Amino acid sequence: MAATPFTAPPMDAKATELPKVDEVVDYNNLPCPLPYEEIHRESLMSLKPEVFEGMRFDFNKALGPKFFLSHSVTMGPTEVPSQSPEPIKIPTANYEFGANYIDPKLMLIGRVSHDGRLNARLKADLTDNLIVKGNASLTSEPHMSHAMGTFDYKGTDYRAQLQVGSGTLLGANYIQSVTPHISLGGEIFWAGQHRKSGVGYAARYSNDKTVATGQVASTGMVALSYVQKVSEKLSFATEFSYNHMSKDVTATVGYDAVLRQARVRGKIDSNGCVTGFLEERLNVGLTFILSAELDHKKKDYKFGFGFTAGE
């Protein structure tokens, strides 16, 4: 009796698919969120570049692995307050000298200008969880100097901050990760000098490709932002802001592109303001900067260029 020959299964037969098992979220091991004041970090980097007008030259000189000096020269028009609908500008020039100490646990930054204005910043990691931040601005003009200190406590899946500033300014905020991608937070503040207080709430969703944030405050401010990362070198961002007190509404869309030797950022908003910002590396230690902002509604046009040299 002949044996029955073995028949191989057809090559196009599909293997039996096993049902997908939902990912189990470990709520005892959620990531630590960004600080409350930085929930819009990605959209700010794309939509709010440091636009300037005129000429700027920055030079940095390293004196050691953690200490370097900086020199900054700017020349260009400065807008002065006016009742006219069109901006009034006067030519100005400014020089700033800076000293900087950068360490993983301590950062000290100081700037002093030729007219006597002093700006200082401090960030110190007292422990692995407690960070102290401070900034101050001192000037000879009356009532224009101010200072603020911040205590930032970083937990495993939350952050809490306490802020104390000049003019009897007190503030506190808290943000908590509720899932691996969503964090929720709130803030409260009191400005004793102006006798004003308020509360605010914020939410943030983030993954590898998308960042969406929302923030609302009792002062009447609403801010929404969305960032889509197309690739590692290209992202698009949108922002919507509404101020109930002044009835101002602004919608903005922009992009952030990183090329081989350059970075280009641009945006346009619902008020007709168009902005472009280019940073191109010409050589090692030399960067060319080009800035432009066209505000057709206010008839305010700003163009600037500059160089950054040094290590």
Secondary structure, 3 states (H helix, E strand, C coil): CCCCCCCCCCCCCCCCCCCCCCCCCCCCCCCCCCCHHHCCHHHHHHHCCCCCCEEEEEEEEECCCCEEEEEEEEEEEEEECCCCCCCEEEEEEEEEEEEEEEECCEEEEEEEECCCCEEEEEEEECCCCEEEEEEEEECCCCCCCEEEEEEEEECCCEEEEEEEECCCEEEEEEEEECCCCEEEEEEEEEECCCCEEEEEEEEEEECCCEEEEEEEECCCEEEEEEEEECCCCEEEEEEEEEECCCCEEEEEEEEEEECCCEEEEEEEECCCEEEEEEEEEEECCEEEEEEEEEECCCCEEEEEEEEEEEC
